[in-house]
Amino acid sequence: MRYKLLSIHRVFTLMVALGTCAFAQAQGADSPVAPFTSLADQEDSLLKVAPLVISASTDSAKFAVAVQLQQTLMDVLSNPASFDHEFANLRMSTVAIASHPKSDVRLFTYNIILKNGVFHHYGVIQHKTKAGIALYTLHDTAQNLPKDAKEITLENSQWIGGLYYQIIPHKIKKKQYYVVMLFDGHNPNSNRSIIDVLSFEPNEEAADPKALKPVWGAPLFRDGLEDPSEDHRVIFEYHKSSRILMRYEEEQKTIVFDEIGPAFPAADGNVYYYIPTGDYSGYKPSKRGIFTREPLEATDFGQGIPNPTIFR
């Protein structure tokens, strides 16, 4: 069955708000953009728009370009052949692409920076399924995370925005999860680095009984062996001028990260003054699949690589 994309143009605003899924098995003549001769041409169409999310001169122009880029991504990524296309040039522009050789999911994310220094994020989930390519739009809607953000799952409409740069398939029994890492420039005072979890559940509101919906967060993280409960995600917030290392190391099967703490005693509890301490810890999965935090002695994790976490 072919899923036509004409409706995307008509209901796009609603899709941004609700994180609606769009399926496509082929890009046909009904696409709202002119057909392309090759995936290279399709990538070029994205490269014409992508830089404008940063270079546009006004906030309103940036919002408009962000929506345009998202719609173009939806059109291009609906092509089933696009899933195996690397998009190497796009990856080096303003769009972060999180992929993994063993993953049937890719994340395309980008941001706009407003005049007041606040970051807004957009993106698209590309999910390769037996029925074809499933696409889900992403748009963060809140600067402030829920107070219980570490303890709950979130709907796609509650997506925590950021530049998603790593995705790791992680299966527990028969349930497929995807552990993801993201950087959020957040606001003029702080940055955030977050480890989250993506999974898919049946979408009971969809007409198609086989339709799925994205769900964010899962109880997979423990602060230590004696921690009695699991968090749904890990959130680091720290000083605006600081950067931290946070990356999954395949060989060690460990999520490595900088420990952070107050720059001076009086700043304890004020994350705007948190900086890397020089110590490193890691989340290592147990046989049950739960990631447990533990200190690491080794410190050679590629800290000397310029900007090691983004676009890699």
C-alpha positions in Angstrom: 0.0 0.0 0.0 1.3 3.5 -0.9 1.0 6.3 1.6 0.7 9.6 -0.1 2.4 12.7 1.3 0.1 15.4 0.0 -1.7 15.5 3.4 1.6 16.4 5.1 1.4 19.9 3.6 -2.1 20.4 4.9 -1.8 19.1 8.4 1.9 20.0 9.0 1.2 22.5 11.8 -0.9 19.9 13.6 1.8 17.3 13.2 4.4 19.6 14.8 2.1 20.1 17.8 1.1 16.5 18.2 4.1 14.6 16.9 2.0 12.7 14.4 3.5 9.9 12.4 3.6 9.8 8.7 4.3 6.6 6.7 5.7 6.3 3.3 6.8 3.4 1.2 7.8 5.4 -1.8 8.1 9.0 -2.9 5.6 9.4 -5.7 4.2 12.1 -7.9 1.9 13.4 -5.1 4.8 14.7 -3.0 4.4 18.4 -2.2 7.9 19.0 -3.5 9.1 18.4 -7.0 10.6 14.9 -7.5 14.3 14.6 -7.3 16.6 12.6 -9.6 18.8 11.3 -6.9 19.4 11.2 -3.2 22.3 13.5 -3.7 19.8 16.1 -5.2 17.5 15.5 -2.2 20.4 16.2 0.2 21.3 19.3 -1.8 17.7 20.5 -1.2 18.2 20.2 2.5 21.6 21.9 2.4 20.0 25.0 0.8 17.7 25.4 3.8 19.8 24.1 6.7 22.2 27.0 7.2 19.3 29.5 7.4 18.2 28.2 10.8 21.3 29.9 12.2 21.9 32.8 9.7 18.3 34.1 9.5 18.3 37.7 10.8 15.1 37.6 12.9 13.4 35.2 15.3 10.3 35.0 13.1 12.5 34.1 10.1 14.3 31.4 12.1 10.9 29.9 13.2 9.7 29.9 9.6 12.9 28.3 8.2 12.9 25.7 11.0 9.4 24.6 9.9 10.5 24.6 6.3 13.5 22.5 7.0 11.4 20.0 9.0 8.9 19.7 6.1 11.8 19.1 3.6 13.2 16.5 5.9 9.8 14.7 6.0 9.7 14.7 2.2 13.2 13.5 1.7 13.2 10.9 4.5 10.0 9.4 3.2 12.0 7.8 0.4 12.8 4.3 1.6 16.2 4.4 -0.1 17.1 7.4 2.1 17.5 5.2 5.2 20.8 3.9 3.8 22.0 7.3 2.7 24.6 8.7 5.0 23.8 12.4 4.5 27.5 13.2 5.1 27.2 16.8 3.9 24.1 17.5 5.9 25.7 16.0 9.0 28.4 18.7 8.7 25.9 21.5 8.4 23.4 22.5 11.1 21.7 19.1 11.4 22.8 16.5 13.9 22.2 12.9 12.8 22.2 10.1 15.4 22.6 6.7 13.8 24.0 3.2 14.5 24.8 0.4 12.1 22.5 -2.0 14.0 19.7 0.5 14.5 16.5 0.7 12.5 16.0 4.3 13.8 17.7 7.5 13.0 17.3 11.0 14.6 17.7 14.2 12.6 17.7 17.2 14.9 18.6 20.9 14.8 18.1 24.1 16.7 17.4 27.8 16.3 18.9 30.3 18.8 16.6 33.3 19.5 17.7 36.8 20.2 17.2 36.3 24.0 19.7 33.3 23.9 17.0 30.6 24.3 17.3 27.5 22.1 14.4 25.9 20.3 14.8 22.4 18.8 13.2 20.6 15.9 13.7 17.2 14.4 12.4 14.1 12.7 12.5 10.4 13.8 13.1 8.0 10.8 12.0 4.5 11.7 12.5 1.6 9.3 9.6 -0.9 9.7 8.3 -3.9 7.8 5.5 -1.7 6.5 7.9 1.0 5.2 9.4 4.2 6.6 7.6 5.7 9.6 8.4 9.4 10.3 7.6 11.4 13.4 8.1 15.1 13.8 9.8 16.6 16.9 9.5 20.0 18.4 10.3 20.9 22.0 7.6 22.9 23.7 9.0 23.8 27.1 12.1 25.4 28.4 11.6 24.0 31.9 11.5 20.2 32.3 8.9 18.7 34.6 10.2 18.5 38.2 9.8 14.7 38.0 11.5 14.4 34.6 13.8 11.7 35.8 10.9 9.5 37.0 8.4 9.6 34.1 7.9 8.6 30.5 7.0 11.4 28.1 4.8 11.5 25.0 6.3 12.6 21.7 4.6 16.0 22.2 6.6 16.4 25.4 9.9 15.7 23.6 13.0 17.1 25.4 14.7 19.1 22.6 18.4 19.0 21.8 21.0 18.0 19.3 20.9 14.2 19.4 24.3 12.8 18.4 24.4 9.1 19.5 21.8 6.3 19.5 22.5 2.8 20.8 20.1 -0.1 20.3 19.5 -1.7 23.7 17.2 -4.8 24.0 15.9 -6.2 27.2 14.1 -9.5 26.8 11.8 -8.8 23.8 11.5 -5.0 24.3 13.6 -2.9 22.0 15.0 0.4 23.4 17.3 3.0 21.9 19.5 4.9 24.4 20.2 8.4 23.0 22.5 11.2 24.0 21.9 14.9 23.4 23.3 18.4 23.9 20.9 21.3 24.7 22.3 24.8 24.6 19.2 25.6 26.7 19.4 29.3 27.7 22.0 32.2 28.3 22.8 30.7 31.7 23.3 27.0 31.3 23.7 24.0 29.0 22.2 20.6 29.4 23.5 17.1 28.5 21.0 14.4 28.7 20.9 10.6 28.3 17.4 9.5 27.4 15.6 6.4 26.1 13.4 6.1 23.0 11.0 3.2 22.4 7.8 2.5 20.4 4.4 1.4 21.6 1.1 0.7 19.8 -0.7 3.8 18.9 -4.3 3.0 20.0 -5.6 6.3 18.5 -4.4 5.6 15.0 -6.7 4.0 12.3 -4.0 1.5 11.4 -3.9 -1.2 14.2 -0.2 -1.8 13.5 0.8 1.9 13.9 3.3 2.8 16.6 4.1 5.9 18.5 7.4 7.1 20.1 7.7 7.1 23.9 10.6 8.8 25.7 12.1 7.6 28.9 12.4 4.2 30.6 13.6 3.0 34.1 17.1 1.9 33.0 19.5 4.1 35.1 20.7 3.6 38.6 23.1 6.0 40.5 24.9 3.1 42.1 24.7 -0.5 43.1 22.9 0.5 46.3 20.4 2.7 44.6 17.0 1.0 45.1 15.3 2.6 42.1 15.9 3.3 38.5 15.6 6.7 36.8 14.0 7.2 33.3 16.8 9.5 32.1 20.0 11.2 33.2 20.2 15.0 33.2 23.3 17.2 33.6 22.9 21.0 33.7 26.0 23.2 34.0 27.6 26.6 33.4 27.1 28.1 30.0 30.8 28.4 29.2 31.5 24.7 30.2 31.4 21.6 28.0 31.3 18.1 29.2 32.3 14.8 27.6 29.4 12.4 27.3 29.7 9.5 24.9 29.0 5.8 24.5 32.2 3.8 24.1 31.4 0.7 22.0 34.4 -1.4 23.1 33.8 -0.9 26.8 30.0 -0.9 26.4 30.0 2.1 28.7 28.4 5.6 28.6 31.4 7.8 29.7 30.8 11.3 31.1 32.4 14.1 33.1 31.4 14.5 36.7 30.2 18.1 37.4 30.0 20.1 40.6 29.9 23.6 42.0 32.7 25.9 41.0 33.0 27.2 44.6 31.3 26.1 47.9 28.7 28.8 47.9 27.4 27.7 44.5 26.4 24.3 45.7 22.9 23.6 44.4 23.0 26.4 41.7 23.6 24.5 38.4 24.4 27.8 36.6 27.8 27.5 38.4 28.4 23.8 37.9 31.6 22.8 36.0 33.5 19.6 35.2 35.4 18.4 38.3 38.1 16.5 36.3 36.6 13.1 37.4 35.0 10.6 35.1 32.2 8.1 35.6 30.3 5.7 33.4 27.0 3.9 33.1 27.6 0.2 32.5 24.8 -2.2 31.7 24.1 -5.2 33.9 22.9 -8.6 32.7 19.4 -7.4 33.3 20.1 -4.4 31.0 20.1 -1.7 33.7 22.8 0.9 33.4 24.6 1.5 36.8 26.8 4.5 37.5 30.3 3.9 38.7 33.6 5.9 38.8 36.2 5.3 36.1 39.9 5.3 36.5 40.9 5.7 32.8 40.7 9.2 31.4 41.6 8.9 27.7 38.2 9.2 26.1 39.1 11.5 23.3 38.8 14.7 25.3 41.4 16.3 23.0 39.1 15.9 19.9 37.7 19.3 19.1 33.9 19.2 19.8 34.0 15.4 20.2 30.3 14.8 20.8 28.5 16.8 18.1 28.1 15.6 14.4 30.2 12.5 15.0 
